[in-house]
Amino acid sequence: MLFTLWDSDRTLTVQVESVGWDDAAAVTLREAMAAEMRLRYPDRFNERNGVDADTVVYTGVAYTGDRQPVGHPALRRLGADLELKRMYIVPSHRGTGVSLALLAAVERAALRLGGGRLLLQTGDRQPDAVRLYEKTGYTRIPIFPPYESQTYSFCFQKVLQS
């Protein structure tokens, strides 16, 4: 999916492509996200909330016009629902609309996969993520499994319309 984004300084073209979970750019972006989360949550971060690749049904990478990977989302099956996992935008491209392009691509993928509801979990030290989800129609819900022990979690859902 091709998106043209505008911010105060530039026009940016972003192509969101479906890739495999083990795609090199996707792996690199997830590693960058993990490094950032270790810094943001040094007292809470652990790897036990990893993603079982067998449950992943969609992985995307956002590329700029010059093929620079700048964002990553994934969807996994979580019971009857789909869950947005590992949404990440490189710091140099935050605030440019890449997150909106990724959400649009994820929501379209979820609909293609038969998902009627998209769930996600984020943390209390990610206010930009919370604002993004609220701004784009996600509503707060109680903490859902497997995050019950993470009382600092903010969980959201969006009912998808085809």
C-alpha positions as CSV (number, residue, x, y, z in Angstrom):
1,M,0.0,0.0,0.0
2,L,1.4,3.4,-1.0
3,F,0.8,6.4,1.2
4,T,1.8,10.0,0.6
5,L,2.4,11.8,3.9
6,W,2.9,15.5,4.6
7,D,4.4,17.2,7.6
8,S,5.6,20.8,8.1
9,D,9.0,20.1,6.6
10,R,8.5,17.6,3.7
11,T,6.4,15.3,1.7
12,L,7.1,11.6,2.3
13,T,6.0,8.6,0.3
14,V,5.8,5.4,2.3
15,Q,5.1,1.9,0.9
16,V,3.8,-0.6,3.5
17,E,4.6,-4.1,2.3
18,S,3.6,-7.4,3.7
19,V,6.7,-9.4,4.6
20,G,7.6,-12.6,6.4
21,W,8.1,-12.5,10.2
22,D,11.8,-13.3,9.6
23,D,12.3,-10.6,7.0
24,A,15.6,-8.9,7.7
25,A,14.2,-5.4,7.9
26,A,11.3,-6.5,10.2
27,V,13.8,-8.2,12.5
28,T,16.0,-5.1,12.6
29,L,13.0,-2.9,13.4
30,R,11.8,-5.2,16.2
31,E,15.3,-5.3,17.7
32,A,15.3,-1.5,17.7
33,M,11.9,-1.5,19.4
34,A,13.1,-3.9,22.1
35,A,16.2,-1.7,22.7
36,E,14.0,1.3,23.1
37,M,11.6,-0.5,25.5
38,R,14.5,-1.7,27.6
39,L,15.4,2.0,28.1
40,R,11.9,3.2,28.6
41,Y,11.0,0.3,31.0
42,P,14.3,-0.7,32.7
43,D,12.4,-1.8,35.8
44,R,9.8,-3.8,34.0
45,F,11.2,-5.1,30.7
46,N,11.5,-8.7,30.1
47,E,11.3,-11.0,27.1
48,R,8.5,-13.2,28.3
49,N,6.0,-11.2,26.2
50,G,7.6,-12.4,23.1
51,V,5.5,-13.2,20.1
52,D,5.1,-16.8,19.0
53,A,5.8,-16.6,15.3
54,D,3.3,-19.4,14.7
55,T,0.5,-17.0,15.8
56,V,1.6,-14.1,13.5
57,V,-0.7,-13.8,10.5
58,Y,0.6,-10.5,9.1
59,T,3.9,-8.6,9.3
60,G,4.4,-5.3,7.6
61,V,7.3,-3.0,6.9
62,A,7.0,0.7,5.9
63,Y,9.6,1.8,3.4
64,T,10.4,5.3,2.3
65,G,10.8,6.0,-1.4
66,D,14.5,5.2,-1.2
67,R,13.7,1.9,0.4
68,Q,14.7,2.9,4.0
69,P,12.6,0.7,6.4
70,V,11.0,3.1,8.9
71,G,8.2,1.2,10.6
72,H,6.8,-2.2,11.5
73,P,3.5,-3.7,12.7
74,A,2.4,-7.3,13.1
75,L,-0.9,-9.0,13.7
76,R,-1.3,-12.2,15.6
77,R,-4.2,-14.4,16.4
78,L,-5.4,-14.1,20.0
79,G,-8.4,-16.3,20.4
80,A,-11.2,-15.1,18.1
81,D,-9.5,-11.7,17.8
82,L,-6.4,-10.2,16.1
83,E,-3.9,-8.3,18.2
84,L,-1.6,-5.6,16.9
85,K,1.9,-6.3,18.0
86,R,5.3,-4.7,17.7
87,M,4.1,-1.4,16.2
88,Y,7.2,0.7,15.9
89,I,8.4,3.7,13.9
90,V,12.0,4.8,13.8
91,P,12.5,8.0,15.8
92,S,13.6,10.0,12.7
93,H,10.1,9.4,11.2
94,R,7.8,9.8,14.1
95,G,5.3,12.6,13.7
96,T,5.3,12.2,9.9
97,G,2.2,10.1,9.5
98,V,4.0,6.7,9.2
99,S,2.0,5.4,12.2
100,L,-1.2,6.3,10.4
101,A,-0.1,4.5,7.3
102,L,0.8,1.4,9.4
103,L,-2.5,1.4,11.2
104,A,-4.4,1.7,7.9
105,A,-2.4,-1.2,6.5
106,V,-2.9,-3.4,9.6
107,E,-6.6,-2.7,9.7
108,R,-7.0,-3.6,6.0
109,A,-5.0,-6.8,6.6
110,A,-7.2,-7.6,9.7
111,L,-10.3,-7.2,7.6
112,R,-8.9,-9.5,4.9
113,L,-8.1,-12.0,7.6
114,G,-11.7,-11.9,8.8
115,G,-11.0,-9.9,11.9
116,G,-13.9,-8.0,13.3
117,R,-12.0,-6.6,16.3
118,L,-8.4,-5.5,16.7
119,L,-6.9,-5.5,20.2
120,L,-3.6,-4.0,21.4
121,Q,-1.6,-3.4,24.5
122,T,0.7,-0.6,25.3
123,G,2.4,0.8,28.4
124,D,2.0,3.8,30.7
125,R,5.3,5.2,29.5
126,Q,4.2,5.5,25.9
127,P,1.9,8.5,25.9
128,D,2.4,9.2,22.2
129,A,1.2,5.7,21.4
130,V,-1.9,6.2,23.7
131,R,-2.7,9.5,21.9
132,L,-2.3,7.9,18.5
133,Y,-4.7,5.0,19.3
134,E,-7.3,7.3,20.9
135,K,-7.1,9.7,18.0
136,T,-7.7,6.9,15.5
137,G,-10.8,5.4,17.0
138,Y,-9.4,2.8,19.5
139,T,-11.2,2.6,22.8
140,R,-9.8,1.7,26.2
141,I,-10.7,-1.8,27.5
142,P,-9.7,-3.7,30.6
143,I,-6.4,-5.4,30.5
144,F,-6.8,-8.7,28.7
145,P,-4.8,-11.9,28.8
146,P,-1.9,-12.4,28.7
147,Y,-1.2,-9.0,30.2
148,E,-3.1,-9.2,33.5
149,S,0.0,-9.1,35.5
150,Q,1.2,-6.0,33.8
151,T,-1.0,-3.5,35.7
152,Y,0.7,-0.6,34.0
153,S,-0.8,-1.7,30.6
154,F,-3.2,0.3,28.6
155,C,-5.3,-1.9,26.4
156,F,-7.5,-0.9,23.5
157,Q,-9.8,-2.3,20.9
158,K,-11.2,-1.1,17.6
159,V,-14.2,-2.8,16.0
160,L,-13.4,-2.9,12.3
161,Q,-15.9,-2.0,9.6
162,S,-15.6,-3.4,6.1
